[in-house]
């Protein structure tokens, strides 16, 4: 009897030991266990109020002028149908490139906003479509002399015009649409300045109905697969395609209020006499950019000095990423109030990415090191591309020894949110070196670090140090 009890006890002990060993194996083979009792170094970084001219945001300056760009990262390319296709089927790519300094901007790593237009009012009689197309459409349009200026408004219902417009957008995309240089395309095409309105009170033929308007919209997504597309109003098509929006009356309180009402409630489109043609798109900024330019109806002094608080409120509430080609230019260096206004505008546009914390944990059981980085966005919008974000290993002379891609998706790092990335590196690869760990955001067009973080980290060019081994 005693022997039987002894055997039972032995078996029970064996089972308990086996269970404990199994549990230990399971625990210590989990990734988390590797860092148990490890040496943890945590560093916090402060967000700053610095102003940086980061890529894909800020002011978009006139691409035809090399002197206007300054530190701005965007240029604005305006092309009329007449400029682009002076003869049927012959596109003026070379001249467009020369006039807009395209190779120069590429060499500087600038990105572009593009708008194609068929009607640009000026103070002289003219037409902005090619002569051959004017003849093919038998002059089906309206010569005008109105308060906006003089020009010619095509009949956008004309099927011949629609056909050649589609061909032009396709050709424009073949030239510009195969890389990341043209990052934003504002769907111009219809109306004065490509703003989807005409002065019909002056006898000009109205903007066409939704079915016909779609024929002007549909060529764009295929032509520009890498760009973010924007429309002047929150049309149903804009919501369905996931387009961004642009407001060319930014800073004008009444016009911007109307624009925001469209975004909030939708509404009618009087230009085509359509009810409920506009749909609510208040959250469009979360996935697609908001752009535009400052209004010409008010002076820059009024916008940036007298009414700066309301201007900033309009920008931040609209979640604006870029403005141009109408933007504030500092012409008097001693005008400190104007300078401050520019800085406030730039501060309230686009993304402001930061590293707020890093935690580096050295494993007690191996040569592995876990690097956790907390990112935040204190701007008014995200970046709308997922540019690669790398963790770099540098030696003491700032040579890059290695890099690891993080899993950070910049497009989802919305204002007021945080995300944490985690990378595992093997210290044995660098055991004879004092190392620095840095982070950098790469522009796929230049293949170089391009984004300035709004944190007080020590940096090496545009790489931000989060840890030093010494």
N, C-alpha and C positions, 0 to 999 in steps of 0.2 A: 504493500500500500504506500509506504514511505517512498519507495523507488518511483512509483507511478507519479506521485506528487512532484518529486524532484524533476522527473522528465518533463512534466507539464510546465514547471517553472522555467526550466532551461529553454524549452520551445518558445515560451512567451517572451523570454529575454532576447532570444535570437530574432524573433519577429519584431520586437521593439527596436532592436539595434538596426535591423534591416530597413525598417520604416524611417528611422532617423538618418541612416546613410542615404537612402533614396531622396529624402527631403533635402538633405544637404547638397546632394548632386544637382537636384533640380534648381535649388536656390542659387548655388554658385556657378551654374551654367547660364543663368539669366544674365542679361546684359547689365542690369542694375547692380548686381552683386560685385561686378568688377570694380565698382567705384566705392564699395563699402570700406570705410576707414581710410579712404584716399585723402590726399592733401588738396584742399579746396581753396582756390584764390578767387575772391569775388571783387570786382571793381565796378564802381558806378560812375557814369559820365553825366555831365550837366548839358542840358539843351541850351543853346545860345540864341540870341536874336540877330545873328549875322545875316546879311543879305548876300546871296550867291546867285550868279547867273547860270543856273543849272540847265541841262539839256531839256528840250521839249516843252519849255515853259517860259513865261515872261513876255517880253515885247518882241513882236515880229517886225523887223525893219524892212524897208524897201530894198528888194534884192538888186535893183539897178544901181544902187549907190554903195560903193565900198566904204565911204566915209561915215555913214550913219550907223553902222552896226555896233560899233563899240564892243562892249563885253557881252552883248545880247547873243543868245544861242540860236535864235530863229530868224529866218529871212522870209519875206512875203513875195510870192511870185504871182503876178497878175497877167493873164494872157487872154487876149481877145481872139475871137474866131478869125477875124481879119488878119491878125498877125500870124496866127498859127498855120493857116492853110491859104496862102495868097493865090495859089493856083490849085485847081481841083486835083486831089490825090497827091499833091506835093506839099510836104509839111516842112516848115521853116525851123527844124530842130537846131541847126547850127546857129542861126541868127538869134533864136530864143536863148540858147546857151550863152552867147556873147553878151546880149543885152542884159541878161540877169546874172552874169558872173558865176555861172553854175559851177564850173570846175574850181574856181577860187573858193567858193563856199564849201565845197566838198573837201578841199585840202585843209580847211580850217576846222573841219568837223561840225560845221553848222548843219541844222536841219531846216526843212522848208514847209511853209504853208502855201498851198496852191489854190487859185480860183480861176475858173474858165468863164469868160463873159461874152455875151452877145450884144450888149447894149451898155455903153459907158457914157453918160451925159457929159458934155464939155461946153465951152462958150463959143464953139464954132460948129457950123453944119458939117456933118460927117455920118458915116455908117460904120459899124463895128463888125459887120459880117463881110465876107469876101464879095467882090464885085460879081464873080461868076455865080455865086450862090444867090445873090440878089436877082440876077437875070434868070436863073433856073426857077426861082419862086415867083417870077414876074412882078417883083417889087411888092409882094404881098406883106405889107406891114404899114407902119405909120411914121412919117417924118414929123418930128415934133420940135417945138420951141416953147418950153414951159419953164416954170420957176426952178426946176432942177438944172436946166441947161438945154442944149440942143443935141439931137441925135436921131436915131432910127430904131424903132421897136419892131422886130419881126412879128408876124402872126405865128405864134407858137403852136397853133393848131395845124399848120401847114405840114402835110405828110412828107413832102420832099425835104423840108427843113429838118424835120424830125429824123429822117433817114441819114442825112449828112451830119447832123449833130452826133448821132450814135457812132458813126465812123470816126469822127474827130476825137471823141472821148476814148475810143479804142486805141487810136494811134497815140494819143497823149499818154495813155497808160503803158503802151509798149516802150515809150521813151523814159518815162518817169517811174513806172510802177514796179520795177523789178528789184529795187533795193530799198533801203530805209532813208534815203535822203529826203524825199517828199514824205513827211510824216503825217501831215494833216491835209485833207482836201475838203475845201468848202464847196458844196454843190452850188455853184453859181448858175450859169446857163440861162435861167429865166429872169426877166425883169431888169429894171434899171440897176446897174452895178452888180447884177447877179443876186439881187436881194429878194427875188420872188414877189415883187410888186411893181405895178406900173401906174402912171398917172392917168387912169381911165377917165377921170373927170375932164381931161383935156382931149378926149376923143380917141385915145389909144386903145387898141384891142386888148381886152382883158386877158389875164393869165388863164390858161385852159383848165378844164375840169380834172378831177383826180385820175381818171383813166388815162388821159393824155399826159398828165404830169408824170405818171409812172414811166412813160416811154423816155423821159429825160433822166429819170433816176436810175433805171435799171442798168444802163451801161457802166455806171461808176464802180460798183463793188467788184465786178470782174476785172476792170481796168486797173484798179488800185488795191490789190489784195493785202499789201503790207501797211497801208495807210489807215488812219482813222478818219472816217467821213463825217461831215457835219452839215446840218441843214439850218436854214434861217428861221424856220418855225417848226413846232412839234407836230408835223403831219403824221397821219397814220403810218405812212411808209417809214418815217424816221424811227418810230417805235418798233415796227416790225423788223427792220433791218438792224436795230441796235445802234443807230447813228448818234453822234453827238449833236450839239446845237451851237449856233453863234448869234450874238446880239451886236449888230453894228451901230447901236445907239447907246452903248454902255456909258453910264454917267448921266444920261438924261433921265430925271426922276419919273416923268410921266410915261415915256416910251418903255423904260425898263420895268415899271410897274405893270404895264400892259403885257410885256413879254413874260414876266413872272406869272401873271394871271393865266396866260396860255399854258404855261408849264404846270400850273397847279390844277386848273379846271378844264383845259382844252377850250374849244370855242369854235366860232364860225370863221370862215375864210371869205371875207367880203370881196377880195380880189377876183374870186371865181364864183361869187354868189352861192357859196356852198355852206350848208348848215353842218355843224359838228365835224368839220374837216380836220380840226386840231384836237389832239388828245392829250390828257395829262401825262407829263414826263418829268415830274419833280425829282425823281431819283435817277434820271438819266446820267447825271454826273458821276455816279458810283461806278459805272462801267464804260462810259464814253465821255470824251472831253467837251468842255464848254469853252468857246472862244468868242471872237468878235473884234471890235475895235471901239475906241472912244468916239463919242458923238462929235460931229462937226458943228452942232447947233449951240454949243457952249464953249467958252474959252478954257484953255488948259489952266490958266490962273484960277478961274472960278472952281474948276473941278478939283484941283490939287491944293488950293490954299483956302479959299473962302468956304467951300462945301466939302472939304476932304473927308469929314466924318461920314457923311451920307454916301460919298463915293466908295469909301471902304466898305460900308455896310452892304451896298449893292454888289460889290465884287465878292465878298465872302459869302453872302446869301446865295449867290448864283454859282459859287464854286468854280470860278473862272480859272482856266489854266494858261491861256495866252490872249494877247490883244495886239492887233496891228492890221494894216500898216499905220493907222492913226494912233499915235501914242505920244506921251510927253517927252520932249527933248529939252535938255538943260542947255540953254544958250547964254545964261548969265551965271558964272561960277559963284558970284557973291550972293545969289538969291537962295539963302539957306532954307527959307520956308518952302520954296519950290522943290529943292533937293529932298527935304524931309517928306514932302508929298509923294515924290517918286519912290522913295524907300518904303513908305507905308503901302503904296500900291503893290510893289514887288513882294513885300512881306505877306500880302494877302492874296497871292496867286499861286496856284499849283501845289506841288508836294514839298514837304520839308521833312526828309527822312533823317532819323537819328539812331545812334546806338546809345541806349540808356544804361546797359549793364552787360558785363561779361562775367562768366563763371568758368574757370579752368580747373578741372579736377584731374589730378595725377593718380593713376591706379596704384594701389599698394601691391598688387599681384602681378603687374606686367609693366611694360614700357609704354603702354597706351595712355593717351590723354584725351579727356572729353572737353570740348569747347562749346559752351552754350552762350548764345548772343541774343539779347533782347533788343528788338527794333521797334521804333514807333514813328508816327507821322503826325507832326504838329502843323501841317499845312491845311489847305482847304480842299484838296483833291488828291487822288493817287497819281502815280505815273500809270499810263494806260498800256504799257508794254511790260512784259516780264523779262527785263534785261538780266543777264547772268550776274549773280552776286557770289563772289568768291571769298574764301578764307585763305589768306596767303601766309606762307612761312618765309621770313626774311632772315638773312644772317646779320651779323653786326655791321656789315658794310652796306646793308640795304639791298643786297642781291636777292633775287627771288629764288628760293630753293625748291618750293613746291606750291601748289594751290589746290584747294578743294572746293568744289561747287556746293553752295548751300542750297537749301530747299525753299528759300524765301521767294514768294510770288509778290512782286512789288505792286502789281495791279490790284491785289486784294488787301493791301495795307492801307486802309482808309483812314482819314483823319480821326484822331482820338482813339485809335486802336493800337494794340501791341501784338507782336508775334515773336516767338522764340525759335531760333534755329539751333541745331545740334550737329557737330562734326566730331569724328574720332580720328585722331592722328597718332602715328607711331613715333615716339620720341627717339627710338633707337636709330632712326634714319638720320638724325641730326645730333648725335650724342657728342660730337666733337665741336659743336658750334653753340654759341650763345644766340638764341633766336628771338625774333619778334613775331607775334601773330597780328596780322592786319586784315581789314576787310576792304573790299573795293567793288564798285558796280561798273560793269563793262558796257560800253556802247558797241553793239554788234557791227555798226558801220565802220568804226575806227579800230575796233578790237583793243581799245585802251580804256583804263579806268577814267570815268567821265563825270561822276556825280559827287558833288561836295556834300558831306553830311553836316547836319546842323548840330554838332556835338563838340565838346571841348577836348576831344581826343588829340593827342600828339599825332602828327601825320607825316607821311613820306609821300610827297606830291599829292595824289588823290587817293592814297591808301591810308586808312585810319588804324592806328595802333591800339589794340585792345589788351595786349599782354606782352611782357618782356620776361625772359627766363632768368636774367641776372638779378 
